[in-house]
Amino acid sequence: MSTVEATVLMLENMPEEARIMVYNYTQSLFISRNPENPFIPLPADMILADLEESRGQIDEGKGLYASDALDELGKKHGFI
């Protein structure tokens, strides 16, 4: 069983009140007003524009496999 499957199973077996607490906590990790947090809420039109740009780059052959992108980041930051 994968971590995702185990997590989903755990959430399915939790009482609704506990699931709401987990949801609120998880959301707070990503939607923080802390200026150091890069994950700020974005309007839907901005997300869709980014997606359109990304699809265009993929169509032009400019995309990377996730493993290659992670390798590049690792090399850039001295982890590899």
BAMAR-290569 format. One line per field, with one value per residue: y, x, z of N, C-alpha, C, O in turn; residue in three letters. Coordinates in steps of 0.05 Angstrom, whole numbers, plus 32768, in hexadecimal, padded with zeros to 4 digits. Atoms other than C-alpha are relative to their C-alpha. Layout:
N
n.north = [Y ...]
n.east = [X ...]
n.up = [Z ...]
ca.north = [Y ...]
ca.east = [X ...]
ca.up = [Z ...]
c.north = [Y ...]
c.east = [X ...]
c.up = [Z ...]
o.north = [Y ...]
o.east = [X ...]
o.up = [Z ...]
type = [Ala ...]
END
This chain:
80
n.north = [7FE9 7FE8 7FEC 7FF2 8012 8002 7FE7 7FFE 8014 7FF5 7FEA 800B 800C 7FEC 7FF1 7FE7 7FEA 8003 7FFA 7FE3 7FF5 8007 7FEF 7FE5 7FFF 8003 7FE7 7FEA 8004 7FF7 7FE5 7FF0 7FE4 7FFB 7FF7 8013 8017 7FFA 800B 7FED 8005 7FF3 8000 8015 7FF8 8001 801D 800A 7FF4 8010 801A 7FFC 7FFC 801A 8012 7FF7 8009 801D 8004 7FF7 8012 7FF4 800C 8012 8014 7FF7 800A 7FEF 7FE6 8003 8003 7FE5 7FF1 800B 7FF8 7FE3 7FFA 800F 8019 8017]
n.east = [8011 7FF0 8005 8019 8017 8003 800B 801D 800E 8001 8013 801B 8009 8001 801A 8001 7FF4 7FE3 7FF8 8001 7FE8 7FEA 8003 7FF9 7FE4 7FF2 8005 7FF0 7FE4 7FFD 800C 7FF7 7FFB 7FE5 7FF2 7FEC 800D 8005 8019 8016 8018 7FFF 801A 8004 7FF6 7FE3 7FF9 8006 7FEC 7FE8 8005 7FFF 7FE4 7FF3 8008 7FF2 7FE4 8000 8004 7FE8 7FEA 7FF0 8006 7FED 800B 7FFD 7FE6 7FEB 8002 7FF6 7FE3 7FF4 8002 7FED 7FE5 7FFE 7FFF 7FEA 8008 7FF7]
n.up = [8000 8001 7FEB 8007 7FFB 7FE3 7FF6 8008 7FEF 7FE5 8000 8003 7FE6 7FEB 7FFD 8011 7FF1 8001 801C 8003 7FF3 8011 8018 7FF9 7FFB 8019 800F 7FF4 8009 801B 8003 7FE9 8005 7FF9 8018 8008 800D 801C 8009 7FFA 8012 801A 800E 8013 801A 8000 8001 801B 8012 7FFC 800C 801D 8007 7FFC 8016 8018 7FFD 8005 801C 800E 7FF8 7FEC 7FE6 7FF4 7FEE 7FE4 7FF5 800B 7FF4 7FE5 8002 8005 7FE8 7FEE 8008 7FFD 7FE4 7FF4 7FF3 8011]
ca.north = [8000 8044 807F 80A2 8065 805D 80A6 80A4 8065 8087 80C5 809B 807B 80BC 80DF 811B 814B 8130 8133 817C 8189 8165 818C 81CF 81C0 81A9 81E6 8213 81F5 820C 824B 8275 82BF 82B9 82E1 82AA 8277 8274 8250 8289 8284 8292 82A7 8273 829C 829E 8252 8246 8276 8250 820E 8228 823F 81FC 81D6 8201 81F2 81A8 81AC 81CF 8197 81C2 8196 816C 812B 8137 810B 8135 8176 815D 8148 818E 81AD 817E 818F 81DA 81D8 81A8 816B 8140]
ca.east = [8000 801C 8021 7FE9 7FBB 7FCA 7FBC 7F7A 7F66 7F77 7F4F 7F13 7F11 7F16 7ED9 7EC3 7ED9 7F20 7F22 7F0F 7F48 7F79 7F5F 7F65 7FAB 7FC2 7FA3 7FC8 800A 7FFE 7FD4 7FFB 7FFE 8045 8071 80A5 8073 8075 8032 8000 7FB9 7FB6 7F79 7F5D 7F6F 7FB8 7FBA 7F99 7FCA 8004 7FE6 7FDD 8026 803D 8016 8034 807A 806B 8052 8093 80BC 80D5 80BA 80E3 80D4 80CA 8107 8133 8119 8127 816D 817A 8161 818C 81CA 81BB 81B5 81EF 81C7 81E0]
ca.up = [8000 7FED 801C 7FF7 7FFB 8046 8052 802C 8053 8094 8081 806B 80B0 80D7 80F3 80C9 80FF 80FE 80B1 80B4 80E5 80B7 807B 809F 80B7 8072 8052 8083 806C 8025 802D 805E 8061 8079 8049 804A 8030 7FE4 7FE1 7FDE 7FC3 7F79 7F50 7F21 7EE3 7EF7 7F02 7EBE 7E9C 7EBB 7EA4 7E5D 7E5C 7E77 7E43 7E0C 7E26 7E26 7DDF 7DCB 7DEB 7E23 7E5B 7E8B 7EAD 7EF8 7F08 7EDA 7EF7 7F3E 7F29 7F0E 7F4E 7F77 7F4F 7F52 7F9E 7FAA 7FBF 7F86]
c.north = [8019 8013 800E 7FEE 7FFD 8019 8003 7FED 800B 8017 7FF6 7FF5 8014 800B 801A 8017 7FFF 8005 801E 800D 7FFA 8012 801D 8003 7FFE 8019 8016 7FFE 800D 801C 8010 801C 8008 8008 7FED 7FE8 8006 7FF6 8013 7FF9 800F 8000 7FEB 8007 7FFE 7FE2 7FF6 800B 7FF1 7FE5 8002 8004 7FE6 7FED 8008 7FF8 7FE3 7FFA 8007 7FEE 800B 7FF4 7FEE 7FEA 8009 7FF7 8011 801C 7FFF 7FFC 801B 8011 7FF7 8009 801E 8007 7FEE 7FE6 7FE8 8005]
c.east = [8012 7FF9 7FE6 7FE8 7FFC 7FF4 7FE3 7FF0 7FFD 7FEB 7FE3 7FF5 7FFE 7FE4 8002 800E 801F 800A 8001 8019 8019 8000 8009 801E 8010 7FFE 8012 801D 8005 7FF5 8006 8004 801C 8010 8016 7FF5 7FFB 7FE5 7FE9 7FE9 8003 7FE4 8000 800C 801E 8009 7FFB 8013 801A 7FFE 8002 801D 800F 7FFA 800E 801E 8003 7FFD 8019 8018 8012 7FFC 8016 7FF0 8005 801B 8017 8000 800A 801E 800D 7FFF 8014 801C 8004 8004 8014 7FF8 8009 801C]
c.up = [8000 8017 7FFB 8006 801E 800C 7FFA 8012 801C 8001 7FFD 801A 8017 8002 7FF0 800E 7FFF 7FE3 7FFB 800D 7FEF 7FE8 8007 8005 7FE6 7FEF 800B 7FF8 7FE5 7FFC 8019 7FF7 8008 7FE7 7FF7 7FF2 7FE3 7FF6 8008 7FEE 7FE6 7FF4 7FEA 7FE4 7FFE 7FFE 7FE3 7FEC 8002 7FF3 7FE2 7FF7 8002 7FE9 7FE5 8000 7FFB 7FE2 7FF0 8008 8015 801C 800A 800F 801D 800B 7FF6 800D 801D 8001 7FFC 8019 8015 7FFA 8005 801E 800F 800E 7FF1 7FF7]
o.north = [801B 800F 8014 7FF8 7FFD 8017 800B 7FF4 8009 8018 8002 7FF5 800C 800B 8025 8027 8014 8012 8027 801F 800C 801D 8029 8017 800E 8022 8027 8012 8017 802B 8012 8021 8020 7FFA 7FEE 7FD8 8019 7FFD 800F 7FEE 8026 7FED 7FE4 7FF7 7FF9 7FDC 7FE7 7FFE 7FEB 7FDB 7FF0 7FF8 7FE0 7FDF 7FF7 7FF0 7FDA 7FEA 7FFC 7FF3 8002 7FFE 7FE4 7FEF 8016 8006 8017 8027 8011 8007 8021 801F 8007 800F 8027 801A 7FEE 7FDC 7FD1 7FF5]
o.east = [8025 7FE5 7FD6 7FD4 7FE5 7FE4 7FD3 7FDA 7FE7 7FDB 7FD1 7FDD 7FF6 7FD5 8017 801C 802C 801F 8013 8025 802A 8015 8019 802A 8023 8011 801D 802B 801B 7FFF 7FF5 800D 8024 8010 801E 8004 7FEC 7FDD 7FDD 7FEC 800B 7FD4 8014 8017 8029 801C 800B 801A 8027 8011 800D 8025 8020 800C 8016 8028 8016 800C 801D 802E 8029 8007 8027 7FDA 801A 8028 802A 8015 8018 802C 8021 8013 8021 802C 8019 8013 8016 8007 8009 8028]
o.up = [8010 8025 800E 8012 8028 801E 800B 801B 8028 8014 8009 801E 802D 7FEE 7FEC 8001 7FFC 7FE0 7FED 8002 7FED 7FE0 7FF8 7FFD 7FE1 7FE3 7FFC 7FF8 7FE0 7FEA 802B 7FE1 8005 7FD4 7FE0 7FE6 7FDD 7FDF 801D 7FD9 7FE5 7FF9 7FDE 7FD7 7FE9 7FF0 7FD9 7FD9 7FEE 7FE7 7FD5 7FE3 7FF1 7FDF 7FD6 7FEC 7FEE 7FD7 7FDA 7FFF 8018 8030 7FFA 8019 8022 801A 8005 8013 8026 8012 8008 801F 8022 800C 800F 8024 8028 801F 7FFB 7FE8]
type = [Met Ser Thr Val Glu Ala Thr Val Leu Met Leu Glu Asn Met Pro Glu Glu Ala Arg Ile Met Val Tyr Asn Tyr Thr Gln Ser Leu Phe Ile Ser Arg Asn Pro Glu Asn Pro Phe Ile Pro Leu Pro Ala Asp Met Ile Leu Ala Asp Leu Glu Glu Ser Arg Gly Gln Ile Asp Glu Gly Lys Gly Leu Tyr Ala Ser Asp Ala Leu Asp Glu Leu Gly Lys Lys His Gly Phe Ile]
END
